[in-house]
Amino acid sequence: MQALYHLTGEDIHDHVDYLRSIARIVEPQPGLPVVLSDPKDDPIVYTAVAAGADVLCARDRHFYDPAVVAFCGREDIRIIDELLLLELLVNEADS
């Protein structure tokens, strides 16, 4: 990645510092299974819940199962793909 994007060690360090400045560590609480077709995805859902996320951006089809969508909806979390996320971010930046 460093060679591909012509990043220096300092560029990477600065970006990691930036991510640390805006990140928030959350401790997801395990709960009942949500993603029945792939239980390894449950920690992702519960991390979004613990963080109070507005959206969960996923390409994995398991997250679009009606039961998962309903669970996330009850937590006010929209499951969206990367294209819709980019559209939302662009619209927010334009506002």
Secondary structure, DSSP 8 states (H G I E B T S, - for coil): -TTTTT--HHHHHHHHHHHHHH---------S---TT-GGGHHHHHHHHHHT-SEEE---GGGGSHHHHHHHHHTT-EEE-HHHHHHHHHHHHH-
